[in-house]
């Protein structure tokens, strides 16, 4: 890895702050608290796979195209915003019905492994902000054409994915430990309502995001 230790630690600090800041990933996991620990971990793996995809796109130059093309940026952010808002609406619609308050969250049909992974992946890959982050960050930590450019970029991406896996994986496990509380009907409804509204608002904020000038 051709990067100084202090620069690497700076990258770790920046990425950690990005990961732990509440956003779509955390609210998505919260809304899926009733689907079980396995679902949460598979969604988390989807997050990590999307991180690595953004890194790969940045390394081969596609990320720069997204960052500089207003049309492409708008198309991707619109799809991402629509997906987040759709997930939020689904969460809110699950609260419908006179007997909904009496239905425990655990009665929600379990999510299949491919669907859980795809949900986490799509939540991240349809967000153009990570692509822009890497386009902006990579030049600060490595230079194109230097020895080990791709290797160093991959190490930075794996570091980001590892931090995401640790944080969101821990969150998923914590939620499974709190299942007895989260699965109570009234608490479950509150969780679904909060996560649904949050995802809709985050989708709206992404929709209003502007391409970097």
Beta strands, then each sheet from edge to edge (+ up, - down):
end
